[in-house]
């Protein structure tokens, strides 16, 4: 997992070259005239799904992980907690389905990370995460979730 400010995103391009395109998209999106819909930046290799929502309660939330894609999550407006735990500290509650890229888990270990406007988080397959957890009742969040296809 990588957690940092958007101003430092360029420092991670050697680890994830797709961050160049991701930064460009963020700048365009922040101008405020883009729709909330999926955008293919490089077909299924790199795409983004913007969303606006009210984060959920921690009660009953589960961790998730992905095997095919890394997540780059960027909060544009508002703030939320994201839980995270090393995958080896998790117990599978719903395994990956054939052709799918999400599995669900519980864990007695883990931490919460506050992510707010101006920050980003990169989550790899070993990073179980529990996104979209509320900080304050009724607080709305706009977030970009980029999916970066990992090498074979």
N, C-alpha and C positions, 0 to 999 in steps of 0.2 A: 504494500500500500504506500502511496505517496500522497501527502497532504501539504498544500502550499498555497501561496497567493497567486493570482493570475499574473501579476507582474514578474513572477519567477518561472512561469511556464516554459519559457524559452530555454531554461537551463536543463530541461529534461528531453529535449529533442533527440539527443543521441540515443536515449533509451527507447523513445517512441517517436519516430520521424513524423507520424501522423499529426503530432501536436502543431505542426506548421499550419495545416489545413484547419485544424480545430480552432486555433487562435483567430484565423481569418473569419471563420463562421461566427465566433463569439462577438467579434467587433461588429459584424453586419447585424446580428440579432439584437444587439444592444441599442441599435439605432431606433428600434421599436416598431418597424413596419413589416415584420415577418409573421406569418401565420403559425399557429400551434399545430404542426403536422410533422410527419417524418420527412427528413431531407437526406437523400443519398448523396454523400460527398464523394464516394468511390464505390458505388454499388453496394454489395453486401460486405465489402472489406472495411468500409467506414461509413457509418450513418449516424444520425442524431435524431432523437425524439424529444422535442421540447414539451413541457407540461406545466400547467398551473393547477395547484391543488392546495387543500388544507391538510397538513400532515396528520398522521394517525396516532392514536394512543400507543404507548409502549406495551400495554397489556395485550397478550395474544400475538404479538408480532414475532416473526420468525426470521432467522438468518437465511440468506440465499447465496449461491455462488454460480459462476458460469465457467464452462470449460472451453468454449470456442472463442469467446470475446472477452476482452478487458473492458471495463467501464471507465469512462472519464466523466465524472459528475461535476457540474458547475452550477452553483446557485446564482441566479441573475437578480432575484428579488426575494427578500425574506430570509428566513433561517430555519434550519432543522437539525435534529440530531441524526447521526448515522451510527448505528452500532457496528462494531467489527470484532472479529475473533479469528485466530488462525484456524484454518480448516481442520487441522489435526485435533483441535480441541472441541470439535462439533460432532453431534450425532445426527445422522440422516433421518429426516421424517418423511421426505418425499424425494426419491432418487431422480436422476435425469431420465426423461422419457426419450425413446428413440427419435432422433431428429430434433430434439429440443436442446435448449442451452440454459436450463435453470433447474437447480435442485434446492431443496429446503432443509433446514437444520434447526436444532436447538443447541444451546451451549450454556454451561454453568460459568464459563469464563467469558471474557470480552470487555470491551470498553465502549464508551460513547464519545463521539467526536462532534463538536458543534461546527457545522458548515454554514457559512452565510455569504452574502454578496461579496464578491472579490476573491473567493477561495475556490479551489478545485481539489478533487480527490481522484486518484487513479487506483482502481481495484483490479487485481489480477486473480486468476483462478484459485490461488491459495488463500485469498482474502474473503472469508465469509462476511457478508455485510447485511445489515438490517436498515434499509433506507427509509426516509420519509417519516421520521418520528417527530412528534410535535415538541416545540419548545414552550409555546404559549397557546392556549385555546383560541381558535379562530384565526390564527396568523396564517396568511396565504403565502405560498412559495411559488416562484417560477424557477424551474430548473431545466438545464440541458443535460441529457444523458446521451453521451457519445458511445457507440459500440465500435471497438477496434478489433478486427479479426486478428487472431494470433496465428503465428506460423504453424505449419503442419507438424 
